[in-house]
């Protein structure tokens, strides 16, 4: 519900784990995300990294503003997300059973860690 409330009409989000969040938050983007990922894979023989997805995925001319990061992402998985997690404060943290489940960053308002 959080992203549904804060996303403007010309904004979207990035979540690299799967397409299910797109289906629930922005259903019309779910299929667009699938097509983008598959097209990228056909052209480059790999799926897009976070930075590429943020730069090139523009469903319905929406730009990525919010990034959802798995708190357990490490440097081997995606360097961009690891740096984001290591050097910046999330604007929102979601917990499941008192454990971090998701970190949300607003790329328009990144704040460095102290």
DATAQUI-V334133 format. One line per field, one symbol per residue. ss: DSSP state (H for helix, E for strand, C for the rest). phi: phi as a letter, one per 20 degrees, with the letter a starting at -180 (. if undefined). burial: I if it has 9 or more other C-alpha atoms within 8 Angstrom, else O. Layout:
ss = ???
phi = ???
burial = ???
This chain:
ss = CHHHHHCCCCEEEEECCCCHHHHHHCHHHHHHHHHHHHHHHHHHCCCCCHHHHHHHCCHHHCEEEEEEECCCCCCCCCHHHHHHHHHEECCEEEEECCEEEEEEEECCCCEECC
phi = .gfgfefefecbcdbefaeffffeecgfegfffgffgfffffedmaeffgfffffdecflmedfddcdcffdfdfffbfgfffgffdcefebcdcclmdgdbddddfecfcfff
burial = OOOOOOIOOOIIIIIOOOIOIIIOIIIOIIOIIIOIIIOIIOOOOOIIOIOIIIOOIOIOOIIIIIIIIOIOIOIOOIIOIIIOIOOIIIOOIOIOOOOIIIIIIIOOOIOOOO
